C-alpha cells in the first residue's frame, strides 16, 4: 500500500506540471483569455499532491500511535 501511495503522490505532481505546461503552451499559441481558466486544473492537481503528502505523514503518525497503544495493552 505504501508503494501505491507514493506512486499516486508523484502522479499528482506530474499531472500538475504537465497540465501547466500544456495550458501555458496553448495560452501562448491560441490566446491567454481562452486558456486562462484551465490553470485551475494545474492548481487542483498541485493541491492534491500536497494533500496526499500531508495525509501520508498523518497516517504514519497514527499507525505509530496505534502500535504504541497496542504495545502498552500487551504489556499489561
C-alpha positions as protocol buffer text, in pm:
chain_id: "A"
residue {
  index: 1
  type: UNK
  ca { x: 0 y: 0 z: 0 }
}
residue {
  index: 2
  type: UNK
  ca { x: 289 y: 234 z: 71 }
}
residue {
  index: 3
  type: UNK
  ca { x: 420 y: 191 z: -283 }
}
residue {
  index: 4
  type: UNK
  ca { x: 78 y: 274 z: -425 }
}
residue {
  index: 5
  type: UNK
  ca { x: 53 y: 587 z: -211 }
}
residue {
  index: 6
  type: UNK
  ca { x: 399 y: 701 z: -319 }
}
residue {
  index: 7
  type: UNK
  ca { x: 316 y: 645 z: -686 }
}
residue {
  index: 8
  type: UNK
  ca { x: -11 y: 836 z: -655 }
}
residue {
  index: 9
  type: UNK
  ca { x: 161 y: 1122 z: -474 }
}
residue {
  index: 10
  type: UNK
  ca { x: 403 y: 1174 z: -759 }
}
residue {
  index: 11
  type: UNK
  ca { x: 127 y: 1115 z: -1015 }
}
residue {
  index: 12
  type: UNK
  ca { x: -43 y: 1432 z: -888 }
}
residue {
  index: 13
  type: UNK
  ca { x: 283 y: 1625 z: -911 }
}
residue {
  index: 14
  type: UNK
  ca { x: 343 y: 1509 z: -1268 }
}
residue {
  index: 15
  type: UNK
  ca { x: -20 y: 1582 z: -1361 }
}
residue {
  index: 16
  type: UNK
  ca { x: 18 y: 1932 z: -1225 }
}
residue {
  index: 17
  type: UNK
  ca { x: 338 y: 2004 z: -1415 }
}
residue {
  index: 18
  type: UNK
  ca { x: 216 y: 1851 z: -1742 }
}
residue {
  index: 19
  type: UNK
  ca { x: -116 y: 2035 z: -1733 }
}
residue {
  index: 20
  type: UNK
  ca { x: 63 y: 2362 z: -1650 }
}
residue {
  index: 21
  type: UNK
  ca { x: 297 y: 2318 z: -1947 }
}
residue {
  index: 22
  type: UNK
  ca { x: 15 y: 2228 z: -2185 }
}
residue {
  index: 23
  type: UNK
  ca { x: -206 y: 2518 z: -2075 }
}
residue {
  index: 24
  type: UNK
  ca { x: 85 y: 2762 z: -2094 }
}
residue {
  index: 25
  type: UNK
  ca { x: 177 y: 2646 z: -2444 }
}
residue {
  index: 26
  type: UNK
  ca { x: -183 y: 2673 z: -2561 }
}
residue {
  index: 27
  type: UNK
  ca { x: -216 y: 3014 z: -2395 }
}
residue {
  index: 28
  type: UNK
  ca { x: 80 y: 3142 z: -2592 }
}
residue {
  index: 29
  type: UNK
  ca { x: -37 y: 2977 z: -2912 }
}
residue {
  index: 30
  type: UNK
  ca { x: -412 y: 3048 z: -2903 }
}
residue {
  index: 31
  type: UNK
  ca { x: -452 y: 3335 z: -2660 }
}
residue {
  index: 32
  type: UNK
  ca { x: -444 y: 3370 z: -2286 }
}
residue {
  index: 33
  type: UNK
  ca { x: -810 y: 3470 z: -2249 }
}
residue {
  index: 34
  type: UNK
  ca { x: -924 y: 3138 z: -2391 }
}
residue {
  index: 35
  type: UNK
  ca { x: -693 y: 2914 z: -2183 }
}
residue {
  index: 36
  type: UNK
  ca { x: -662 y: 3103 z: -1853 }
}
residue {
  index: 37
  type: UNK
  ca { x: -944 y: 2914 z: -1676 }
}
residue {
  index: 38
  type: UNK
  ca { x: -766 y: 2584 z: -1739 }
}
residue {
  index: 39
  type: UNK
  ca { x: -491 y: 2678 z: -1492 }
}
residue {
  index: 40
  type: UNK
  ca { x: -739 y: 2564 z: -1229 }
}
residue {
  index: 41
  type: UNK
  ca { x: -662 y: 2202 z: -1322 }
}
residue {
  index: 42
  type: UNK
  ca { x: -293 y: 2256 z: -1253 }
}
residue {
  index: 43
  type: UNK
  ca { x: -374 y: 2418 z: -922 }
}
residue {
  index: 44
  type: UNK
  ca { x: -609 y: 2136 z: -819 }
}
residue {
  index: 45
  type: UNK
  ca { x: -350 y: 1871 z: -906 }
}
residue {
  index: 46
  type: UNK
  ca { x: -84 y: 2057 z: -707 }
}
residue {
  index: 47
  type: UNK
  ca { x: -317 y: 2083 z: -408 }
}
residue {
  index: 48
  type: UNK
  ca { x: -384 y: 1710 z: -436 }
}
residue {
  index: 49
  type: UNK
  ca { x: -8 y: 1644 z: -431 }
}
residue {
  index: 50
  type: UNK
  ca { x: 40 y: 1837 z: -107 }
}
residue {
  index: 51
  type: UNK
  ca { x: -277 y: 1691 z: 45 }
}
residue {
  index: 52
  type: UNK
  ca { x: -159 y: 1338 z: -33 }
}
residue {
  index: 53
  type: UNK
  ca { x: 183 y: 1404 z: 125 }
}
residue {
  index: 54
  type: UNK
  ca { x: 19 y: 1553 z: 434 }
}
residue {
  index: 55
  type: UNK
  ca { x: -223 y: 1261 z: 469 }
}
residue {
  index: 56
  type: UNK
  ca { x: 56 y: 1005 z: 430 }
}
residue {
  index: 57
  type: UNK
  ca { x: 254 y: 1168 z: 712 }
}
residue {
  index: 58
  type: UNK
  ca { x: -58 y: 1185 z: 924 }
}
residue {
  index: 59
  type: UNK
  ca { x: -134 y: 817 z: 865 }
}
residue {
  index: 60
  type: UNK
  ca { x: 222 y: 715 z: 956 }
}
residue {
  index: 61
  type: UNK
  ca { x: 194 y: 905 z: 1285 }
}
residue {
  index: 62
  type: UNK
  ca { x: -142 y: 746 z: 1354 }
}
residue {
  index: 63
  type: UNK
  ca { x: -13 y: 395 z: 1284 }
}
residue {
  index: 64
  type: UNK
  ca { x: 283 y: 459 z: 1516 }
}
residue {
  index: 65
  type: UNK
  ca { x: 42 y: 575 z: 1785 }
}
residue {
  index: 66
  type: UNK
  ca { x: -176 y: 265 z: 1742 }
}
residue {
  index: 67
  type: UNK
  ca { x: 129 y: 42 z: 1760 }
}
residue {
  index: 68
  type: UNK
  ca { x: 240 y: 215 z: 2080 }
}
residue {
  index: 69
  type: UNK
  ca { x: -106 y: 171 z: 2231 }
}
residue {
  index: 70
  type: UNK
  ca { x: -110 y: -198 z: 2137 }
}
residue {
  index: 71
  type: UNK
  ca { x: 231 y: -249 z: 2298 }
}
residue {
  index: 72
  type: UNK
  ca { x: 105 y: -82 z: 2617 }
}
residue {
  index: 73
  type: UNK
  ca { x: -203 y: -304 z: 2611 }
}
residue {
  index: 74
  type: UNK
  ca { x: 9 y: -617 z: 2561 }
}
residue {
  index: 75
  type: UNK
  ca { x: 245 y: -532 z: 2846 }
}
residue {
  index: 76
  type: UNK
  ca { x: -41 y: -509 z: 3097 }
}
